[in-house]
Amino acid sequence: MKLVTFLYNGQIRLGVLRRSAGGDTVVDLNKAEPRLPTDMIAFLQGGAETRSLADKALRSVTNASIYPLSAVTLKAPVMRPGKIICIGLNYRDHAAESGQAVPEYPTVFAKYNNCVIGPGEAIVHPKISQKVDYEAEMGVVIGRRAKAVAEADALNYVAGYLPFNDVSARDFQARVSQWEMGKSFDTFAPMGPALVTADEVPDPQSLDIRLSIGGEIMQSSNTRNLVFSVAALVSQISAVMTLEPGDVIATGTPGGVGAARKPPRFLRPGDVVRVEIERLGVLENPVVAEA
């Protein structure tokens, strides 16, 4: 199931994205089953009950609850995550190009929900930064409350996966030892288009991931190259903090970031950044200058 949050007739709704040769559509779950919440976090908190309602609604959905994708505006699947937990240096080639050792333990930092935007929404290039960079990542969305879970059981706490772009102002990131200021500008966490449920992703460690700008491929790898797997991350993070439904873990970026290129290639107004992950879809965002 490809769960989406979308805007239709001025209202935020919960839906399912359907891809087909005849044209992409969105099923309005709230119209098909009024008992379902309109908020993704509330849907995930409902667990098996809300998932069962959604499955039943999809089996008997009518045309009145189906819209062409062009008729709606997709938003970030989780518009206001309680936590956005990011992992640094989690691909060996990115650690190497950054001049740092492969970490022995996950390198964790935070982004905040002011950063969140959805597909098609603009990454705002701030006036005060000259080094805005891209980072293609696989995002993991937590589906169940998780505290101190074993690695062998960790994937059972994952609701699904989505493309994520950890946009970074390198000049601000490099000012101090803590990275948050360079990572937390408004619009610096594009994600989407859909939360692809875990049952559609048998192995999150075997997905091709790439990023391009204007058709030029800048990053290309596979999630098998993650230093710390999804299961390891969920287990180790939950040992420290309780993970809640709707929390997002951004699993790290492969080599090829703009700051490591010679010459560097930072984002510019007018760019269109495309993150594509096998099975998870395509996330595209234009870059615009701050007003």
PyMOL commands that set and color helices and strands:
alter all, ss='L'
color gray80, all
select helices_A, chain A and resi 29-32+40-45+47-59+63-65+69-71+92-97+113-115+151-157+170-173+180-183+198-200+223-225+230-238+258-260
alter helices_A, ss='H'
color red, helices_A
select strands_A, chain A and resi 2-8+11-18+25-28+66-68+73-75+84-88+107-111+116-117+123-125+132-133+136-142+158-165+168-169+189-190+195-197+208-213+216-222+248-250+272-277+281-289
alter strands_A, ss='S'
color yellow, strands_A
deselect
rebuild
show_as cartoon
